[in-house]
Amino acid sequence: MIKIGIVLGSTRPGRKGDQVARWVHERAASRGDAEFTVIDLRDHPLPHLEEPPGFSGQYRDERTRAFAAVVASCDGFVFVTPEYNHSLPGVLKNAMDHIHVEWNSKAAGFVSYGGVGGARSVEQLRLVCGALQLADVAPQVTLPLATEFANHTVFAPGDHQLAALGTLLDHVVAWSTALAPLRGGDAEAVIRRRLDEVIEALRAKDLQALRGIYAPDVVSFDVEPPLQHAGVEAKLKNWAKVFTIFEKVDYELRDLTITVSAGLAVGHGFGRISGTLPTGEAVAGMWVRATFVFRKTGDGWLIGHDQASVPFDVVSGRGVTDLEP
C-alpha cells in the first residue's frame, strides 16, 4: 500500500495549520487505498540551508538525514500551507530545499488557508514542486479565514470542503500509484541512508542497530578469516570483535555507486575502518574495495551480502594494503 505524507508547513506560534492537518488526516485515514501520516516540520528543526545540493541523496547533517528518511518513506504528499505575505512559509521552502531525490517522481496536492484561502502560496509551491520533480495535481482545497474559521481562529470547514478534499486525495493517491515505476531513485536514496546507518552504528558500537540492517541469512566475505561469515549472528560476532579491538571506531565510505533493479540493489566503493586503541594509539586503517548487495524485504532494504577485498602482489602473493582510492 502506498504511503502519503501530510506535510504541515508552518511552525509559527499560534499556527492554525495543526487544526487543518488534523482534519485532513482524519478524513484521509478513513480511506482504504493508502496509508497517511502527518509530517510536522516542528518535529524536524532544520537549520537555514547548510547542505550542498542534494542530488546524490547524501547529507552531512543528521537532522537532514532524519528528515530525508521520513520524506523518502512516502510515495506522495499533501502540503498543508498558510500564505505569508503572498508566499509560502520560509520554513517549508527551507525544508523542501534541504533534500532533493527524496521528493522525485511523487505526487503532490495542496490544502491551503489564509486571507484568500492561501491560493498565492500554492501558486509558488507548484513552481517549487516542478523543480523537485513532484507531480502537482490540479484539484486543491482553499480555506479562506473569513468563511472556514470561526473568528478567524477556530477551524470550522463547510461541508462542501469534504467533497473538495476527497477529490484532492483521489488524485494524489492515483498519481502516486501511477508514478511508482519511476521511483527507482527513491530506492537509491534509501539504500544510501541504510549505509549511513551502518556507519553511525559502527561509530556508536551499536550491534542492535546493525542487526536491523542485515538480512538474517546475510553472507559476508571479509578481509580476515574465515572465508565467509554466514548469517547475521556470525556477522555481528565479527563486528563485536572489531569493537573489542578499538576503543573508538570510525568508518569511511567513498566513491559509492549504486544500481537498483526491481528488488535488488548493488553498491560498490571504497571503505576504511580506523580508530583509537585502548592505549590511545590512533590507527589509520587501510582502504578496501567494498561491495554491498541489498534486497527489498518486508522490513525494507537489507544487506544480503557484502564483501571487502584488497589487491595482492602477484609475485609475493601478499595483500597490498597501502593504496589510496
C-alpha positions as CSV (number, residue, x, y, z in Angstrom):
1,M,0.0,0.0,0.0
2,I,1.3,3.4,-0.9
3,K,2.1,6.0,1.8
4,I,1.1,9.7,1.7
5,G,2.7,12.3,3.9
6,I,0.6,15.2,5.1
7,V,3.3,17.9,5.4
8,L,2.3,20.6,8.0
9,G,4.2,23.6,6.6
10,S,4.0,26.1,9.4
11,T,5.9,26.1,12.7
12,R,4.8,29.6,13.7
13,P,3.4,30.1,17.3
14,G,-0.3,30.2,17.2
15,R,-0.5,28.5,13.8
16,K,-3.8,27.2,12.5
17,G,-2.2,24.6,10.4
18,D,-2.3,21.9,13.0
19,Q,-6.1,22.1,13.0
20,V,-6.2,21.8,9.2
21,A,-3.7,18.9,9.1
22,R,-5.6,17.0,11.7
23,W,-8.8,17.4,9.6
24,V,-7.0,16.2,6.5
25,H,-5.6,13.2,8.4
26,E,-8.8,12.2,10.0
27,R,-10.6,12.2,6.7
28,A,-7.8,10.5,4.8
29,A,-7.4,7.8,7.5
30,S,-11.0,6.5,6.7
31,R,-9.9,5.6,3.2
32,G,-8.6,2.1,2.4
33,D,-6.4,2.9,-0.6
34,A,-3.4,4.4,1.1
35,E,-1.6,4.9,4.4
36,F,-1.5,8.5,5.6
37,T,1.0,10.1,8.1
38,V,1.5,13.7,9.3
39,I,4.9,15.2,8.8
40,D,5.1,18.2,11.2
41,L,8.0,20.5,10.4
42,R,8.2,21.3,14.1
43,D,9.5,17.7,14.6
44,H,12.3,18.5,12.0
45,P,14.0,21.7,13.1
46,L,16.3,22.1,10.2
47,P,18.9,24.9,10.2
48,H,18.8,27.5,7.4
49,L,20.0,25.7,4.3
50,E,23.5,24.4,5.1
51,E,23.6,21.4,2.8
52,P,25.3,21.1,-0.6
53,P,22.9,20.3,-3.5
54,G,21.1,17.1,-2.6
55,F,21.1,15.4,-6.0
56,S,23.1,12.5,-4.6
57,G,21.0,11.8,-1.6
58,Q,24.0,12.1,0.7
59,Y,23.7,14.7,3.5
60,R,26.1,15.9,6.2
61,D,23.7,16.9,9.0
62,E,22.0,14.2,11.0
63,R,18.9,16.4,11.1
64,T,18.8,16.5,7.3
65,R,19.3,12.7,7.2
66,A,16.4,12.2,9.6
67,F,14.1,14.4,7.6
68,A,15.2,12.8,4.3
69,A,14.3,9.3,5.7
70,V,10.8,10.4,6.6
71,V,10.2,12.0,3.1
72,A,11.7,9.0,1.3
73,S,9.3,6.7,3.1
74,C,6.4,8.4,1.4
75,D,5.0,7.9,-2.1
76,G,3.2,11.2,-2.3
77,F,2.3,14.3,-0.3
78,V,-0.4,16.7,0.7
79,F,1.1,20.0,1.7
80,V,-0.9,22.0,4.3
81,T,0.3,25.5,4.0
82,P,-0.7,29.1,5.0
83,E,0.0,32.1,3.0
84,Y,2.5,34.6,4.4
85,N,3.0,37.9,2.6
86,H,1.7,36.4,-0.7
87,S,4.0,33.4,-0.5
88,L,4.7,30.1,1.2
89,P,6.3,29.9,4.7
90,G,10.0,30.1,4.7
91,V,10.3,27.1,6.9
92,L,8.5,25.0,4.3
93,K,10.7,26.3,1.5
94,N,13.8,25.6,3.5
95,A,12.7,22.0,4.2
96,M,11.9,21.4,0.6
97,D,15.3,22.8,-0.5
98,H,17.3,20.7,2.1
99,I,16.7,17.5,0.1
100,H,16.1,16.6,-3.5
101,V,15.9,13.0,-4.7
102,E,13.5,12.0,-1.9
103,W,10.8,14.2,-3.5
104,N,11.3,13.0,-7.0
105,S,8.6,11.2,-9.0
106,K,5.9,11.6,-6.4
107,A,2.6,13.3,-6.4
108,A,1.7,16.5,-4.5
109,G,-1.6,18.1,-3.6
110,F,-2.3,21.2,-1.6
111,V,-4.6,22.3,1.2
112,S,-4.1,26.0,1.9
113,Y,-5.5,28.6,4.2
114,G,-5.3,32.3,4.6
115,G,-6.8,35.6,3.7
116,V,-7.7,34.4,0.2
117,G,-7.5,30.8,1.0
118,G,-3.8,30.6,0.7
119,A,-4.1,30.5,-3.1
120,R,-1.0,32.6,-3.8
121,S,1.1,30.3,-1.6
122,V,0.1,27.3,-3.7
123,E,0.9,29.2,-6.9
124,Q,4.5,29.4,-5.8
125,L,4.5,25.9,-4.3
126,R,3.6,24.5,-7.7
127,L,6.8,26.1,-9.2
128,V,8.9,24.6,-6.4
129,C,7.4,21.2,-6.9
130,G,8.2,21.3,-10.6
131,A,11.8,21.9,-9.9
132,L,11.8,19.0,-7.4
133,Q,10.1,16.6,-9.9
134,L,7.0,16.4,-7.9
135,A,3.8,16.0,-10.0
136,D,1.3,18.5,-8.6
137,V,-2.3,17.5,-9.1
138,A,-4.8,20.1,-10.3
139,P,-7.6,19.8,-7.6
140,Q,-6.8,21.7,-4.4
141,V,-8.5,22.8,-1.2
142,T,-8.5,26.5,-0.4
143,L,-9.7,27.6,3.1
144,P,-10.4,31.4,3.5
145,L,-10.1,32.6,7.0
146,A,-13.3,34.6,6.7
147,T,-15.5,31.6,5.9
148,E,-13.8,28.5,7.2
149,F,-12.5,29.7,10.6
150,A,-14.8,30.9,13.4
151,N,-13.5,34.3,14.5
152,H,-10.6,33.7,12.1
153,T,-9.2,31.3,14.7
154,V,-11.1,28.0,15.1
155,F,-11.2,25.8,12.0
156,A,-14.8,25.0,11.1
157,P,-14.9,24.0,7.4
158,G,-18.1,23.9,5.5
159,D,-19.5,20.5,4.3
160,H,-18.6,21.4,0.7
161,Q,-14.9,21.2,1.7
162,L,-15.2,17.5,2.3
163,A,-16.0,16.8,-1.3
164,A,-13.1,19.0,-2.4
165,L,-10.7,17.2,0.0
166,G,-12.0,13.8,-1.3
167,T,-11.3,14.8,-4.9
168,L,-7.8,16.0,-3.9
169,L,-7.0,12.8,-2.1
170,D,-8.3,10.7,-5.0
171,H,-5.9,12.5,-7.4
172,V,-2.9,12.3,-5.1
173,V,-3.4,8.6,-4.5
174,A,-4.0,7.8,-8.2
175,W,-0.9,9.8,-9.3
176,S,1.3,8.4,-6.5
177,T,0.4,4.9,-7.6
178,A,0.9,5.7,-11.3
179,L,4.3,7.2,-10.7
180,A,5.6,4.1,-8.7
181,P,7.6,2.7,-11.7
182,L,9.6,5.9,-11.9
183,R,10.7,5.9,-8.3
184,G,13.9,3.9,-8.6
185,G,15.8,6.9,-7.4
186,D,13.9,6.6,-4.1
187,A,15.3,3.2,-3.6
188,E,18.8,4.5,-4.2
189,A,18.3,7.3,-1.6
190,V,17.0,4.8,0.9
191,I,20.0,2.5,0.4
192,R,22.4,5.3,0.8
193,R,20.8,6.1,4.1
194,R,21.0,2.5,5.1
195,L,24.7,2.6,4.6
196,D,24.8,5.9,6.6
197,E,23.1,3.9,9.4
198,V,25.8,1.3,9.2
199,I,28.4,4.0,9.6
200,E,26.6,5.6,12.5
201,A,26.1,2.2,14.2
202,L,29.8,1.4,13.9
203,R,30.8,4.7,15.4
204,A,28.4,4.1,18.3
205,K,29.4,0.4,18.6
206,D,25.7,-0.4,18.4
207,L,25.2,-4.1,17.5
208,Q,21.5,-3.9,17.8
209,A,21.3,-1.1,15.2
210,L,23.5,-3.2,12.9
211,R,21.2,-6.2,13.4
212,G,18.3,-4.3,11.8
213,I,20.3,-3.6,8.7
214,Y,21.5,-7.1,7.8
215,A,19.3,-9.9,6.4
216,P,19.1,-12.9,8.8
217,D,20.8,-15.0,6.1
218,V,23.5,-12.5,5.2
219,V,26.7,-13.9,3.8
220,S,29.8,-11.7,4.3
221,F,33.2,-12.0,2.7
222,D,35.7,-10.0,4.8
223,V,39.5,-9.4,4.6
224,E,40.2,-11.6,7.6
225,P,39.4,-15.3,8.3
226,P,37.3,-17.3,7.9
227,L,36.4,-17.2,4.2
228,Q,32.9,-16.2,5.0
229,H,30.6,-15.1,7.8
230,A,27.3,-16.8,7.2
231,G,24.2,-15.5,9.0
232,V,23.6,-12.3,10.9
233,E,24.9,-13.7,14.2
234,A,28.3,-14.5,12.6
235,K,28.4,-11.1,11.0
236,L,27.6,-9.4,14.3
237,K,30.2,-11.5,16.1
238,N,32.8,-10.2,13.7
239,W,31.8,-6.6,14.3
240,A,31.9,-7.3,18.1
241,K,35.5,-8.4,17.7
242,V,36.3,-5.1,16.0
243,F,34.6,-3.2,18.9
244,T,36.9,-5.0,21.4
245,I,40.0,-4.0,19.4
246,F,39.1,-0.3,19.2
247,E,38.2,2.0,22.0
248,K,36.8,4.4,19.4
249,V,35.7,3.2,15.9
250,D,35.4,5.2,12.7
251,Y,34.4,4.2,9.2
252,E,34.6,6.0,5.9
253,L,32.9,5.1,2.6
254,R,33.9,6.9,-0.6
255,D,33.0,6.9,-4.3
256,L,29.9,4.9,-3.7
257,T,27.9,3.8,-6.8
258,I,24.5,2.1,-6.5
259,T,22.5,0.3,-9.1
260,V,18.9,-0.7,-8.4
261,S,16.8,-3.2,-10.3
262,A,13.4,-4.5,-9.1
263,G,14.0,-5.8,-5.6
264,L,17.8,-6.0,-5.7
265,A,20.5,-3.3,-5.5
266,V,24.3,-3.4,-5.7
267,G,26.6,-0.8,-4.4
268,H,30.4,-0.6,-4.7
269,G,33.0,1.9,-3.4
270,F,36.0,2.1,-1.0
271,G,35.7,1.7,2.7
272,R,38.1,2.2,5.6
273,I,37.9,1.3,9.3
274,S,40.1,3.4,11.6
275,G,40.0,4.2,15.2
276,T,41.8,4.6,18.5
277,L,43.2,1.6,20.5
278,P,42.6,1.3,24.3
279,T,46.2,2.5,24.7
280,G,45.3,5.8,23.0
281,E,47.2,5.0,19.8
282,A,45.4,6.1,16.6
283,V,45.2,3.6,13.9
284,A,44.6,4.9,10.3
285,G,43.4,1.6,8.9
286,M,43.5,0.6,5.2
287,W,41.3,1.2,2.3
288,V,39.5,-1.8,0.9
289,R,37.2,-2.4,-2.0
290,A,33.7,-2.7,-0.6
291,T,30.6,-4.3,-2.3
292,F,27.1,-4.4,-0.9
293,V,24.1,-6.4,-2.2
294,F,20.7,-5.3,-0.9
295,R,17.4,-7.0,-1.3
296,K,14.0,-5.5,-0.6
297,T,12.1,-7.3,2.1
298,G,9.0,-6.7,4.3
299,D,11.5,-5.0,6.7
300,G,12.8,-2.7,4.0
301,W,16.1,-2.8,2.1
302,L,18.5,-5.2,4.0
303,I,22.1,-6.2,3.2
304,G,22.1,-9.8,2.0
305,H,25.8,-9.9,1.0
306,D,28.8,-7.7,1.5
307,Q,32.4,-8.1,0.6
308,A,35.7,-6.4,1.5
309,S,38.8,-7.1,-0.5
310,V,42.3,-5.8,-1.1
311,P,44.5,-6.2,-4.2
312,F,47.5,-8.5,-3.9
313,D,51.0,-8.6,-5.4
314,V,51.1,-11.4,-7.9
315,V,54.8,-12.3,-7.2
316,S,54.7,-12.4,-3.4
317,G,51.1,-13.4,-3.0
318,R,50.7,-10.7,-0.3
319,G,47.9,-8.3,0.0
320,V,48.7,-4.6,-0.8
321,T,47.2,-2.5,2.0
322,D,48.8,0.9,1.5
323,L,46.8,2.1,-1.6
324,E,44.7,5.2,-1.6
325,P,41.4,5.5,-3.7
